[in-house]
Amino acid sequence: MTTAGTAPAKDPQRRAAWAELATDYVHEHGLIGLSLRPLAAELGTSNRVLLYHFGTKDQLVADVLRTSNERSVAEVAALAPSEDLRSAVYDLWTVMEGDRCSRIYVEAAALGLFGREPYATAVQDANTLWIAGLIAHLTKSGVDPVVAERAAHVIDAAFMGFQLSLGPDGSLPERRSVDDLADAVAALA
């Protein structure tokens, strides 16, 4: 119940549902240049309703980044254990190659790089969750935990670089890059 002059309590479940739908929209249309009016129209609501639930466009984007990252981490968690460290690179790349979640991350990371909030914090949180997901997959695959942590950071850095090299069709122009990464990471063991 509300009293005069107070707004009703925001619904966290509704906000999470909007974040899921907004994430789907951003996966299709991209993050850079996102406008609330077309997003709201696509979701069958108004930009005012979105702002009510998220507070600001930046906070909505931070929630989209978080939702998108959680989807990628869930894909990694769903992978069967890899045969060895070298094959883990290929298995993990199957999740990343052409993955819209990682493309959104790259766009948000560009904004966060300059310290712009909430992007800087959302990207840092996403990094922490993502690295933990990589380490979990590697250890599930029988990799020593110390090696898994080192390998996860190398894999992550290379994959981010690969994302910047993807062609318009989402494929890596130099497939040999993944082979070279797999060789380098396998040498860590």
Salt bridges, closest charged atoms under 4 A:
GLU20 OE1 - ARG71 NH2 2.65
ASP24 OD1 - ARG71 NH1 2.79
GLU28 OE2 - HIS29 NE2 3.80
ASP58 OD1 - ARG116 NH2 3.21
ASP63 OD2 - ARG15 NE 2.77
ASP63 OD1 - ARG66 NH1 2.80
ASP179 OD2 - ARG176 NH1 3.76
ASP180 OD1 - ARG176 NH2 3.03
ASP183 OD1 - ARG86 NH2 2.59
